[in-house]
Amino acid sequence: MRNLALAILAGATVSVAGPAAAQTYDPGYPVCLHVYGRGANYYECRYTSLAQCNLSASGRAAQCDINPYFATAQVPVQRGYRRYRQIY
């Protein structure tokens, strides 16, 4: 009887849980357009510059934001330190 109650409780918990939200920001673009609407706020991350995003945002309830998750392909190259063993 106890197992049946736990199974029903687990089933109810899973059925009540909402769907998981997808990732909001696309890491491939540096600028996102945040669109405000009735009941729907969403991001369009497909702009390469603020000027390009501002042209799309003009006349709409939207603003341009810098993408905090933009994955840059440039990694600073540092010269590694090599340690040599001295042989006596």
N, C-alpha and C positions, 0 to 999 in steps of 0.2 A: 504494500500500500504506500509505503514511504517513497519507493522508487517511482511509482506512478505519479505521485504529487510533484516530485522533483522534475520528472519529464514534462509534465504539463507546465510547470513554472518556467522551465528552460524554453519550451516552445513559445510560450507567451512573450518571453523576453526577446526572443529572436524576431518574432513577428511584429513587435512594437517598434523595434529599432529602425530608424530611417536609413535610406541609402547613403553610402559614403560620398562625399563631395569630391569632384575631380580637382586636379591641380589648377589653380587659378592663373598662374603666370607661366608663360612659355619661355624657357630659358634661352631660346634662340634669338630673341629680339630685345634690344635695349630699352624700348619705350612701349608703354601700354596706354591704351585709351580706356578710362574708367567711365562707363556709360551709366547714367542714372535714369531710371524709368519707373513707371507705376508698378510697384511690386517686383521689379527685376533690376538688380544692380549687377553688372558683369564687366569683365575686363576683356579687351581685345588686344592681345600682345602680338602685333604684326607690323610694327613700325620701326624703321631704322634711324629716324631722327625726330627731334621734338617738332621741327617745322612741318614735317610730313604728318605727324599726329595732329598738330594744331589745325591744319587744313581740313582734316576729317572731323575734328571736334567742333568746328565753327557752325553755329546755328543749331547745335544740339545741346541737350543737357548732359554734358560730358566734360571731362578734363583729362589732360595728359599727365602721366606719372612715369617716373624712372622705374624700370623693372629691377627690384631688389635681388632677383634670382638670375640675372643675366649671366650666362656662362661665357666668359671671355676666353678666346683661344690663345691669347698671348700670355705666356708664363715667363716671368723674368729669369733670364739665364744667369746663373752665378758660377763663377769659376770655383771648382771644387778644390779643396785643400788635400794634397796628397802627402802622406807621411811615408818617408822612406826609412827603412831600418839600416842602421850602420853596422857594417861587418868589421870586426876587429881582428 
